[in-house]
Amino acid sequence: MPRLMIIRSDKIELPVLHLIGKEADELGLECYVIGGYVRDLILHRPSKDIDIVVVGSGIELAHAVAKVLKGSHLSVFKTYGTAQVKRGDMELEFVGARRESYHHDSRNPIVEVGTLEDDQNRRDFTINAMAICLNNDRYGELVDPFGGIDDLEELTIRTPLDPDITFSDDPLRMMRGIRFATQLGFYLHPDTFDAIVRNKERINIITRERIADELNKIMLSRKPSVGWLLLDKTGLLPLVCPAVAQLKGVETKEGRGHKDVFVHTLQVLDNVAATDSAVSDDKRLWLRWAALLHDIGKPKTKQWEEGTGWTFRNHNYIGAKMIPAIFRQMKLPQNEKMDYVRKLVDLHMRPQNLIEDTVTDSAVRRMLFDAGDDIDDLMLLCDADITSKNQEKVKRFHDNYQLVKRKMVELEEKDRIRNFQPPVAGNEIMELLHLEPCQTVGELKAAIKDAILDGTIPNEHDAAKDYLIKIAAQKGLI
């Protein structure tokens, strides 16, 4: 039930919020901080973006604030009736209170000037509909008509109005609900959950770019499996990411079943999320996508082999080939980020094969060469991929994994293999052997590279040149 509260917090006593209230008073406007900032204030979560709703013209108040807020920059979006004031890493978003209505075939609302009540009614969830007054005579007063403060206490995601109407009007709110549940560790109210199930097909009117944005936020959550499980349980999964939905299920033959690849995949994803704090910010999201998609080739490669059981031969290779199409379909980047995911999917079995076999210097050198600067991320993914319930097997894998890592360090220090180029370049080969550009030059260069990776010669110019002369003589080139 709504109740009158006065919020006392350092986050509401910011000088900039008092300044906004003062300017609003001078213009005779009601104004409130609303939405995510209020939610995060009560949850003691960090928040930089501050949304201000004005009963009247948000643009007028933004102009007044920008005029007195030194070092700020004002951007006005007249079409949407909004304005933004930025100073440093702080963003203030101003909008006039509005009422919204929708056509069935679009999530773009018909907007009219409205009251604070109208504006709160249009919000997606009760925890995002709370507003705090900034006017001097009511400063800090919480306006919470839907009991959002109670839902925060009860860790509940619930819509302010009829959830069927909320989700039918703007189906992206279904993704946002799942994202908030994942980020905050909340649960979906049964009415909210059931309405997502009923309205799931409406997600098809949402652009893939907006869906991808919500999925990326789910992926960067502390435990991203929560979001993917909710996508599955609500029926949204095959609509937003059909390739991942195809990982589900266990087939049994002659009493033998394989592991559920979907369940295993989510374990790997959570394992990566729990251990990737040292991964650079620009790679962390894409390492998690690699974890989600590392076994994406298994449904296409699954076979029953007599005497062996279920096999997924070359699933890493097939999976890597699938990545560009999956990224295109989901409107994920078609650039080096995709290449990074494809590379890790392709190589993710390499460390495991080393762990299971004898760890030779040659095999470790080749893995270092192929992974390049992404070797540490590959090893993190490999470690996360160990999800067996057989603790003896897990211990053996982890022990061998540490052996591989030690050998990697030793060989990298000695041979400088990571991202190396053969020390005798193509131009020097042509000059020494009086050759024109041709296939033979490439073959000789590859032979030198293989000799270094196999440990036949050291990664040094003179040794490589002597080896070149030797193999050129064997081929009758000199």
N, C-alpha and C positions, 0 to 999 in steps of 0.2 A: 504494500500500500504506500502511496506517496506520503512523505512526511517532511516537515520543515527542518532544514539543517543549515547551519552556517559552517562552511568549510574553512578550517584553519590549517594552512600549510605554507611552507616556503615557496612552493610552486605557484600558489595563488597570490603571494605577496610580492611578486616580481614588480619592479618599478614600471616595466613596460605595460603591464596589465592595468596598473593604477592610471598610467598616462592615457590608455585607451578609454577607460571609464570617465576620466576628466574631460577628454575631447567629446565623448558622446553626450555628457551632461551639458556642455556648452552648446551643442547642436540640438539639444532636446530629444535625443534618441535613446531608446532602450538598447542595451547591448549585453551580450553574454558570450563567455567562452564555452564551447560545446564540443561534444563528440569524444574523439580519442584522447585528447589532452586531459579532459575531466576523468575519463576512465583510468588512464595511466597515473594521474595524480593520486587517485584513491588507492590504486594498487601499488603505489610507490615504484612505478616503472619509469625509466627515462623517456622523455619525449621532447622533441625540438619543434615540431610543427604545431602551431596554435591556430585553431579555427574560431573565428568570431562571427556570430550571427547577430544581425542588427534588425530591429523592428523599424524598417524604413530603408534608406539607401546605404548599403554596405560600401559602395564606391565613394560616397560623400565622406563617410567616416575614415576610410583608408586615406583619402587625400589629406584630411586634417591631421591624421597621425603621422603620415610621411613628412609633413611640413615641419613638425616639431621634433621628430625622432632623427637626431643627427646621424649621418652616415648611412641612411637607409635608401633603398631603391624601390620605386613604386611601379607596378605593372597593372594595367587596367584591362579587363576583358569584358567590354560592354555587351557583347552578344550574350554572355552568360550572367551578366549582372554581378560579376565578382571582381575582386582586386587583390593583389598580393603586395605586401610590404616586406622586403628582405633587408636584414642587416647581419652581416657575418653569416653564421650558420643557423640563425633564427629566421623562421618564415611565419608571417602572420597572414592568414587567409580571411578575407572579409566577404560576406555575402548577406544580402537582404533576406529576411525570413520569407519563406515561400511555401506555396501549396503546389502539389504535383498530382497529375493524372496521366494515365498511360493508354496507348493503343495496344492491342493484343500482339501485334507482329513487331513490336519495337520496344527496347528498353529505354529509349530517349523520351523523357517525360514532357508533357505540356505543363509549362511553369506559369504560375500566377503569383502576384504579391499576396503574402499571407501573414499570419500571426506567429508568435513563438510556438503556440500550441500546434498550428499547422506544420511548422518546421520540424517539431519533435515527432509528429505523427508520421512524417515521411522517412524517418531514420530507419536503418536496417535492423538494429537490435537494441534492446532496452539499455544495455550497458554503454551504447554509443548515443543514446538520446538524452542523457543528462546534461543540464546547462547550469552554469554558475554566473550569477549577475555581476557585472562590473561597474554598474552605476553606483555613485558614492553612497546613496541612502540605503542601498540593499547589497552592498559589496560583500561577496562571499556567500550569498544565499543560493543554495542548491535547489534547482527546479527539476523535480524527478517524478513526472506524472505516471510512469509505468513501473515504478519499483526497481529501477536499475541498480540502486545501491544494494537492495536485497539479493538481486541476482549475482552481483559481484561477490557477496558474502557466501552465496550458495554455489558459486562456480558454474553458473548456468548461462547458456546462450539461448535467448528467447526473443521473438519478434514483438514489437510494441502492439501491433494490430494483428488481424487474422493472417497467419503465416502463408496460407494459400494465396491470398491477394498479394502479400509482400513479395513472395518468390515468383509469382506469375508476372507481376508488374516489372520486376527487375531480377531475372534469373541469376545474374552474377552474385546476388546476395547469398545464394546457396553455397557457392564456392567460398565467399567471405565468411560465412558461418563456420564452415569446416576449417578454414584457415585460422580464425580466432580460437576455436576449440583447441587446435594444435598448438598455437603460439602461447596461449594462456594456461593450458592444462585444464580447460573447462569441459563440460559435457553439453551436448545438444539436448534441450528440453524435449521430452517425447513428442509434443505437438509440433515442434519445429522439425525434428527428425522425420516424422511421418509426412509432413508437408513437402520436404525435400524429395522423399521417395515418390510422392504423387506428382510432383512437378518436374521431375528430373529431365524429361524430354525438352522442356523449355530452354535448357542450357544451349540448345542448338541455334538459338538466335543470337548468342553471344559470340563476339569475334574471338578467334583463336589467340590473338595477342593478349586480350584481357584475361583469358583463362590461363595462359602461360604465366602471366604476371602473378596470379594467385598461387599457381603451382610452385613457382620459384620461392614465394614467401613461405609456403608449407615446407619446401625442401630445406630452407635455412633455419627452421625451428629446431629446438633442442632435441626433440624426438619426432622426426618427420613421419615415421611409420603410423602415428596416430591419424594424420591426415589421409594417408593412402588407404588405411583400413576403413575410415569413414566414407571415403569416396566409393570404396567397394560395397560397404553395407547399404549405402543409400542408392546404389545403382548408377551413380555418376561415372564410375571408373571406365566402363567400356565406351562411354560417350566422350570423355575428355582425354583418355590415353588408352586406346584399344590394344596397343602392343603390350602394355603392362598387364592388362586384364587377361590376355591370352596365357600368361604365366601360371594362372590359377589351376588347381586341380591335380589329382593323383590318379594315374592309371595303374591297374594291377593286372599282372599276367602270371599264371602258374604260382600264384600266392605271393608274388614279389611286386612291390610297388616302389616307385621312385619318390624322392622327397617332393613336397609341394614347393615349386620354384618360387611362387609368389611369397610364401611365408619366409623361405630362406632369403629371398632378395630384401625383404623389409628388415630382417635381422642384420644383414650386411650393411644396409643403409644406416641403421641406427648405430652400428659399430663404428662406421666411418664418422658419423656426426659426433660421436663421443670422443673421438681421438684426433680430429682434424684441426685443432686450435692453432697448430704451428703452420698450417697451410696458408699461403698468401690469400688475401681477401679476393683477389681477382680470379682465383682458381677454386676456392672452397665450394661454391655453388656447383661448379662443373664436375668436381670430383664426386660430389653427391649424386649428380645425374649419372656419372659413370657407374657408381655403385648400384643405382636403381636399374640400369640397363646392361649390367655386365653379363647377365645370362639371357639376354633378350633373344639370342639365337637358339635357345634350347627347344622351344616348341617345334621349330622347323627341322631340327636335327635328331629328335628323339626316335630311337629305334630299339626294338627288342632283338637281342642276339642270343641264340641258344648257347648255353654254357657260360655266358657272360652276364646276361640280364639286360637291364636298360642302359643304353649308351646315348651320349650326346656329342658324338665325334665332330670336331672342328666347329663347335658352337661359338667359340670366340671369334673365329674368322667370319662365319656367317653373320654373327651379331654385329661385328664391325661394319660389314657391308650394309646392314639395315639402318645404321645410325643416320646417314644423310636424309633418307626418306622420312624417318621418324621426326627428325628436327624440322624438316620442311612442313610436314603435316601439322605439327604442334606450334609452328611459327617461332621456333627457337632459333638462335643465331646460326647463320650459314657462313661461319668464319673460323678463326683459329680456336674458338671455344668448342665448336663441333669437332674439329680435328683432334683436339685434346681428348674429348670423350671417346671418339672412335679409336684413337691410339690405345687408351687404357683398356677399352673393351677387347681390342685385338690381343693385347699383351697380358691380360689378367691371369692366364693360365701358366705363363712362363715361370714366375717364381714358384708356383705350386709344383710344377713339373721338376724344377730343380730340387725342391724340398723332398719330393718322393724318390728322386734318383740320386746317384752319386754327384756331389757338387763339384764339377770340374771347373778349372780356371777358364777354359775356353767358353763354356756355356755362360758363365758369369760375365765374361768380357762381352759376349754377343748381346746379352740382356742390357748391359750398361750402354752399349752402342745404340741399340734400338730404342731404348727408353729415353736416352739423353737426359735433359734437365728435369724430366718428369719421373725419374727413377724413384725418388723418395715417395711421391704420391702413389706410384704403382705398388711399392712395397707396403704402404699403408692399406691400400685396397686389398692386397693379397692377405694381409694379416686379418683384416675385417671379414674376409671370405671364409675363415675357419669357423664354422658354426656347428660342427659335429657334436652330438650328445655323448659320444664316446670320449671320456676325459683322457684316457691313455693316448688315444689318437691325437687329441688336441694338444697334449703336452709334447708329443713327438714332433708335431708340425711346428709348434712355437719354438722348440729347441733348434730344429733344423733351419727355421726362418732366421734365428739369430746367427747361425753359422753362415748362412748366405749373406747376411748383412755385414758380418765381419770380413768375409772374403771380398765383398764389394769394395769396402774401404781400403783393404790392402792392395787390390789390383788397381783401383783408381789412383792411389798414391804412386804406385810403381809405373803403371802403363799409361795414365792419362787418357783413358778410353772414351769417357763421356763426350759425345758430340765431336769426336776427333775426325779429321780428314787425313787420308793417306799422305804421309810426309813427302812423297814424290808426286807432284801434281801432273795433270795431263799434258800441259805445255812442255814440262821437262822431259816427260816420256817421249813426246814427238821429236824434241830436239836431240835427245841422246840416240834415238833409233832411226832418225831421219824419216819419220812417218808423217803423213798428212792426217787430218782428222778422220777417224774411222772406228769401226767396231772394235778392232784389235786394241786400240788405246784404252777403251773402257774395260776390256777384259783384263788387260795388264794391271790397270789401277785396282780393279776388284780383287785380283789375285794378291796384290800387296796388302789390301785391307784384310782379306781372309787370313793371310799369313800372320798378321799382327794379332787378330782376334783369336787365332788358334794358338798363339804363343810360339809360333815357329821362329819369328824374329821380333826384336823389341820395336817399340814405337819410336824409332829414330831415323833421321834422314839417311845417314850413311848406310845403315843396315838395310833399309828399304831399297836404296839405290843398288847395292850389291845383289840383293835378291832379284831385282828387276833384270839386271844384266844376266843373272843365272837363268831365269825362266825365258828370257828373250833368246838366249843361245839354244835352249832346249827346243824352242819353237822355230829355230832356223832364221831368226830375224837379224842375227849378227854373226 
